Amino acid sequence: MTNPSEADLIGKHIMFYDGVCVYCKGIVESSLGSDADGRFYFSPLQSDFAQRALGRYGIDSLKLLSMYVISDYGTSDEAVRAAAPASNFLLQNLSGQMKEIGDANARKPRDLQDAEYKDVAEHRYERWGKMESIPQPAADSRARYLL
């Protein structure tokens, strides 16, 4: 599988997630279904692409500390977000129930958002499981993954 060209990514948003986390995989799959405009691409934190893209911000993606979103990739408005702000950005830029969840979460006090995010992140494997390896994306969504 080949990644899209850098030109295809200009102005898009890229969500970086733990590729072996069952919960994270579910978020990505739900996001794909709620992103009819195709504004988001998805990259496992363990991928070469994530190491390069996040490395530009001094982030070691292999530490698996957080999910991240780089918004407006390759433009003068490019920005990186981590943890709760990244989650909110993703959800609020989707449609339907995903957007509603993001809007509701963004209205919570920031310290509560951070505490909830930290709880999920720290207990994701014990609550939802961990896969042996990063699964291959489904054929109909492969073009939206950056590896």
C-alpha positions as CSV (number, residue, x, y, z in Angstrom):
1,M,0.0,0.0,0.0
2,T,1.3,3.4,-0.9
3,N,0.7,6.7,0.9
4,P,-1.0,9.5,-0.9
5,S,1.3,12.1,-2.2
6,E,2.2,15.2,-0.1
7,A,0.2,17.3,-2.5
8,D,-2.9,15.2,-1.8
9,L,-2.5,16.0,1.9
10,I,-2.2,19.8,1.7
11,G,-4.9,21.4,3.8
12,K,-6.2,18.1,5.1
13,H,-6.3,17.0,8.8
14,I,-4.3,14.0,10.0
15,M,-5.3,12.0,13.1
16,F,-2.5,10.0,14.7
17,Y,-3.7,7.1,16.9
18,D,-2.3,4.0,18.6
19,G,-2.4,1.4,15.9
20,V,-2.8,-1.6,18.2
21,C,-5.4,-0.2,20.5
22,V,-8.9,-1.7,19.9
23,Y,-10.6,1.4,21.2
24,C,-8.6,3.7,18.9
25,K,-9.4,1.5,15.9
26,G,-13.1,1.9,16.7
27,I,-12.7,5.7,16.8
28,V,-10.9,5.7,13.5
29,E,-13.6,3.5,11.8
30,S,-16.4,5.7,13.3
31,S,-14.6,8.8,12.1
32,L,-14.3,7.5,8.6
33,G,-18.0,7.0,8.5
34,S,-18.7,10.5,9.7
35,D,-16.3,12.3,7.4
36,A,-18.2,12.4,4.1
37,D,-16.0,15.2,2.8
38,G,-12.8,13.2,3.3
39,R,-11.0,16.0,5.3
40,F,-9.2,13.5,7.6
41,Y,-6.5,11.0,7.0
42,F,-5.4,8.5,9.7
43,S,-2.0,7.3,10.7
44,P,-0.9,4.9,13.4
45,L,1.6,6.4,15.8
46,Q,3.8,3.4,15.0
47,S,4.1,4.3,11.3
48,D,7.0,5.9,9.5
49,F,4.8,8.7,8.4
50,A,3.8,9.5,12.0
51,Q,7.4,9.5,13.1
52,R,8.3,12.0,10.4
53,A,5.3,14.2,10.7
54,L,5.2,14.4,14.5
55,G,9.0,14.5,14.7
56,R,8.9,17.9,13.1
57,Y,7.2,19.0,16.4
58,G,9.6,17.2,18.6
59,I,7.1,14.5,19.4
60,D,8.3,10.9,19.6
61,S,5.3,9.0,18.2
62,L,6.6,5.7,19.4
63,K,6.1,6.6,23.0
64,L,2.3,6.3,22.4
65,L,1.5,9.0,24.9
66,S,-1.4,10.6,23.2
67,M,-3.5,10.9,20.1
68,Y,-2.6,13.9,17.9
69,V,-4.1,15.8,15.1
70,I,-2.2,17.9,12.6
71,S,-4.7,20.3,11.1
72,D,-4.4,22.1,7.8
73,Y,-1.4,19.9,6.9
74,G,1.2,21.6,4.8
75,T,-0.3,25.1,5.0
76,S,0.6,28.3,6.9
77,D,-2.2,27.4,9.3
78,E,-0.8,24.0,10.1
79,A,-1.1,23.2,13.8
80,V,-0.7,20.2,16.1
81,R,-3.0,19.3,18.9
82,A,-2.7,16.5,21.5
83,A,-5.0,14.6,23.9
84,A,-8.4,16.2,24.6
85,P,-7.9,19.2,22.2
86,A,-7.0,16.7,19.5
87,S,-10.0,14.5,20.2
88,N,-12.3,17.5,20.3
89,F,-11.0,18.9,17.0
90,L,-11.5,15.5,15.3
91,L,-15.0,15.0,16.6
92,Q,-16.2,18.6,16.1
93,N,-15.1,18.4,12.4
94,L,-17.1,15.3,11.7
95,S,-20.8,15.0,11.2
96,G,-23.8,13.5,13.0
97,Q,-23.4,11.8,16.4
98,M,-19.6,12.2,16.4
99,K,-19.9,16.0,16.1
100,E,-22.5,16.0,18.8
101,I,-20.2,14.1,21.1
102,G,-17.3,16.5,20.3
103,D,-19.5,19.6,20.9
104,A,-20.7,18.2,24.3
105,N,-17.2,17.3,25.3
106,A,-15.8,20.7,24.4
107,R,-18.3,22.4,26.6
108,K,-17.0,20.6,29.7
109,P,-14.3,22.4,31.8
110,R,-10.9,21.8,30.4
111,D,-9.6,20.0,33.5
112,L,-12.5,17.5,33.3
113,Q,-11.7,16.9,29.6
114,D,-8.1,16.3,30.4
115,A,-8.9,14.0,33.3
116,E,-11.4,11.9,31.1
117,Y,-8.9,11.7,28.3
118,K,-6.1,10.6,30.6
119,D,-8.3,7.9,32.1
120,V,-9.2,6.5,28.7
121,A,-5.6,6.7,27.5
122,E,-4.1,5.1,30.6
123,H,-6.6,2.2,30.7
124,R,-7.3,1.6,27.0
125,Y,-5.7,-1.8,26.7
126,E,-7.2,-3.3,29.9
127,R,-10.7,-2.0,29.1
128,W,-10.9,-2.6,25.3
129,G,-7.9,-4.8,24.4
130,K,-4.7,-4.6,22.4
131,M,-4.1,-6.2,19.1
132,E,-1.0,-8.2,18.3
133,S,-0.2,-6.0,15.3
134,I,-1.6,-3.0,13.4
135,P,-4.4,-4.4,11.2
136,Q,-4.5,-3.6,7.5
137,P,-7.2,-1.0,6.6
138,A,-10.3,-2.2,4.8
139,A,-10.0,-1.9,1.0
140,D,-12.7,0.8,0.8
141,S,-10.8,3.1,3.2
142,R,-7.1,2.3,2.4
143,A,-6.5,5.6,0.6
144,R,-7.3,7.5,3.8
145,Y,-4.5,5.8,5.8
146,L,-0.9,7.0,6.0
147,L,1.7,4.4,6.9
